[in-house]
Amino acid sequence: MLHKYAVLLRMKWVEMFEYRLASLVWVFGAMTQPLITMLVWMNIDREASATFILYFASLIVVERLTTAWDVWELDREIREGSFSYYIVRPFAHVHWAIAENLVYKLVFFVILAPVWLVAAIFVPALRLKLDWGQLALFVFALLIASAIRFLFSYSFGLLGFWVTKVTAIYGMLEAISLFFSGRIAPLSFLPPVIQQLSFYLPFRYMVGFPVELLTGDVHGTAGDGFLLAIFWMLCFLALTFALWKRGLKKNQAVGG
């Protein structure tokens, strides 16, 4: 298994750098929405500018290190029939998706970490005040968040066995998650009802919870946050397994 993963990671790494221009577009394109949102909030509340700078910079890092796009890949592969190629291979399709996600996130980390360190020299708001324990909690929350977003996206992609255009449904949920995940604004700036609902919905634990740990502005207790994050991760893991088993029976190898 380790040898197969090493081969997959090497393949995906070469593939990533084969499309260097596309990778650069992903890097800068991903920063556009958070930066624009940050500028809007800074104009609304100038006294909290430092808070917004730290929050949205953290959001860019966390969002890129947890993002998942597998729903679009699976939707296309199942619809066009190319998914059938993966079924006959000795390595399940999900492992190809995991390898691609790992390489993508590693590339973004290599780019974003130095950018943050350099920016922190000139922008005091970006100088983190975390001890090693807090940093460890952030990394743990980040790993769980990445797993939740991946499983959420992958499970929705598997719905392509039953739904012709599952990305349309997923797009609506992505719009909703902008508010409940803290991507449109810090949750403390949103109405109380959204804050309360976000605590129980999975969207906060995909992005907002790690951001809160990194910025030191955690809503509620961190322990409860981790319990709910792990709960949602296990729920989506079970859902992915169930959809995979039923989907293979539903699959019709048309096209490709």
Secondary structure as UniProt FT lines:
FT   HELIX           2..18
FT   HELIX           20..44
FT   HELIX           46..48
FT   HELIX           49..66
FT   HELIX           70..80
FT   HELIX           83..87
FT   HELIX           93..122
FT   HELIX           124..126
FT   HELIX           132..158
FT   HELIX           159..161
FT   TURN            164..165
FT   HELIX           166..180
FT   TURN            181..182
FT   HELIX           187..189
FT   HELIX           192..200
FT   HELIX           202..205
FT   TURN            206..207
FT   HELIX           208..215
FT   HELIX           222..250
//
